Amino acid sequence: MRTARVLLIFALITGLVFFGVGCGGGTTTTTPTTQPPTTQPPTIIGVVAPLTGDSATFGKSTQEGAELAAAEWNAKGGINGSQIVLKMADDKSDPTEGAAGITRLIEQEKIVAEIGTVQSKVSLAIAPILQAKKIPMISPTSTNEKVTLVGDFIFRACFIDNFQGVVGAAFAYDNLKLTKAACLFDVGNDYTKGLAENFRDAFIKLGGTIVGFEAHPTGATDFNAQLTTIIAAGPELIYISDYYNDVGLICKQARALGYTGFFLGGDGWDSADLVKIGGDAVEGGFFTNHFSKDDTRPEVQAFVKDYTAKFGAPPDALAALAYDAANLMFDAINRAKSTDGTAIRDALKVADFKAVSGTIKFDANRNPIKAAVIIEIKGGQQTYKATVQP
Amino acid sequence: MDLTTFFQQLVNGLQLGSIYALIALGYTMVYGIIKLINFAHGDFLMVGAYAVYFFATFLLALTNAIPPIILFILCLIVSLAAGALIAELSNRLAYKPLRYRPRLSALITAVGVSMFLEYFFASLPFIGPSFRAFPDIIKQVSFVVGGVYLNNIQLLDIGLAIALMILLTFIVNRTMTGKAMRAVSQDKDAARLMGINIERTITFTFLIGGALAGAAGILMAMTYPRIFPYMGILPGLKAFVAAVLGGIGNIPGAMLGGFLLGIAEIYATSFNSLLGEGIAFAILILVLLFRPQGLLGEKQSEKV
């Protein structure tokens, strides 16, 4: 009787401990769907993403993109015969939560590489921890330049903001065959200013002329003065690096002033409200973006089909970039034939990977050199126009 | 700058100026009658714009068959009513209890009312802090006169600003209510002794001032079709400068100040993109230094 009671208590405690470990810190394990018998231990990869909180949809897309990539590799027999196991950590869009999550993944789950996270501010918090442990990290979507400057183990799968200006210039000069352009940007915002400056420099380098380079203050609603000056100089294209709500007003005012040329911008245009504010004026406008599900390249169409089949909805840019980041990492581990951090890093540095968002190579600062897609506003809808190599 | 560009910028200036002038009219009238700088005036404008946003969206969802001109008149009525209502509410709840307190208390309260309206509207779930696209009430049509581009909404702005100024001048100078308003502005106590109902006169002042802000709201939203809860702050401040420039309390002065400020801002911006934003406040400082009574204001001697 007494022994039975002791056993019962022992069983209860053991159960509690296991339960505690299972729930501990919100770490969940994604088991691969098809698991052929393996002799090797699994390759454990960490994924940090905002799974809850105000950016939960970003986190969900990121997780799904990484899961799809892992499932595909596992179905083909894994990396060097070892199955991939993803360990998730929720950063809740909070740098402190992100740091706690990555520490747990490193200490408890013994991850060999990390994918994530979404926001630059959180990536900046987890990158130094991974760098110190010499564990390679690829952020799918953190565009802040500083993220990869943390150290040589930190990579990203998206292009940095300024790069869009360079791609925009290439599109205007090579695809549209234009030689006279003007820029209008928000002087109080580094994103729009950076894009405009990079567009200007790249366009001049290609052989074009910048006939107007006008700024406007943050929160302006009347752009007529700048636009009149710009239009008088006769540009064939106006590069507007602002966000969609300013872009709508600017295009409308430019058309009212008799401007008939092109409009081009960056991913700040990516909102359904652009057409609501700009109306007919934004029709025919172009902007650069990371990914379009209407891209006709076979790797994009295969990804869109598989993703939709697995998750029941077409992928967004975040899912595509997470899928690319995961594939880049798996490919590097595969080529390194090792799970040693330094070996993976060296393999990543020489990566030349045909990803969904373009063929990816890394530059000296571990930013990808890859194509961007051009989206055109056609009939009030975003439609895929072209893929442009820098 | 060639001649076409010069005239194009002049038109741009008149358009911007007409918006400033419309806001400045209400500002200057309320100041002229009760000596209160109503900092919430720009926010009454925002309330008017949102009222029209909901009304027009609702109406356009029901039917597309309303002719634009009828739709505009209906929307204008809604904006006038919404502006008048919010102005009178502010008067009742915030300004009236402080009527016989030092003028500084009312001024600080006005800043409070302004901030309350902005943040309260931003916190309402069906309004929210983000931008909204304002529906097309009248389709914008451009036409060219001698190389200069004009459009119908621009002309509507300028026309309505002038019409409302004339109407307001008529009310203040030619009606019994206007006479009462002028009497209250000169001496509250004496006016009451003469049998003027002061509170009713002040209410009337706020109703007209608020309606003017509402009219400015719909026109601003039609000209720049993007609305948000903080849309009234900067135009409100600029209109205040316009009112001071023209002589605060002086109705034709507000009109003149608004147009001059709009034109100055556009030419300064075309000279240097960032100069334009500061020009209004530079003008304010210059006016206060060299002609504190404004362009059309009369010099008043301080009673000691």
Boltz contact constraints between the chains, C-beta under 6 A:
constraints:
  - contact:
      token1: [A, 214]
      token2: [B, 273]
      max_distance: 6.0
  - contact:
      token1: [A, 215]
      token2: [B, 273]
      max_distance: 6.0
  - contact:
      token1: [A, 217]
      token2: [B, 277]
      max_distance: 6.0
  - contact:
      token1: [A, 221]
      token2: [B, 224]
      max_distance: 6.0
  - contact:
      token1: [A, 222]
      token2: [B, 16]
      max_distance: 6.0
  - contact:
      token1: [A, 224]
      token2: [B, 12]
      max_distance: 6.0
  - contact:
      token1: [A, 225]
      token2: [B, 12]
      max_distance: 6.0
  - contact:
      token1: [A, 225]
      token2: [B, 266]
      max_distance: 6.0
  - contact:
      token1: [A, 225]
      token2: [B, 269]
      max_distance: 6.0
  - contact:
      token1: [A, 225]
      token2: [B, 270]
      max_distance: 6.0
  - contact:
      token1: [A, 226]
      token2: [B, 273]
      max_distance: 6.0
  - contact:
      token1: [A, 228]
      token2: [B, 8]
      max_distance: 6.0
  - contact:
      token1: [A, 228]
      token2: [B, 9]
      max_distance: 6.0
  - contact:
      token1: [A, 229]
      token2: [B, 270]
      max_distance: 6.0
  - contact:
      token1: [A, 232]
      token2: [B, 5]
      max_distance: 6.0
  - contact:
      token1: [A, 245]
      token2: [B, 131]
      max_distance: 6.0
  - contact:
      token1: [A, 245]
      token2: [B, 226]
      max_distance: 6.0
  - contact:
      token1: [A, 249]
      token2: [B, 224]
      max_distance: 6.0
  - contact:
      token1: [A, 249]
      token2: [B, 226]
      max_distance: 6.0
  - contact:
      token1: [A, 256]
      token2: [B, 142]
      max_distance: 6.0
  - contact:
      token1: [A, 256]
      token2: [B, 151]
      max_distance: 6.0
  - contact:
      token1: [A, 257]
      token2: [B, 149]
      max_distance: 6.0
  - contact:
      token1: [A, 258]
      token2: [B, 149]
      max_distance: 6.0
  - contact:
      token1: [A, 273]
      token2: [B, 133]
      max_distance: 6.0
  - contact:
      token1: [A, 276]
      token2: [B, 133]
      max_distance: 6.0
  - contact:
      token1: [A, 277]
      token2: [B, 133]
      max_distance: 6.0
  - contact:
      token1: [A, 277]
      token2: [B, 226]
      max_distance: 6.0
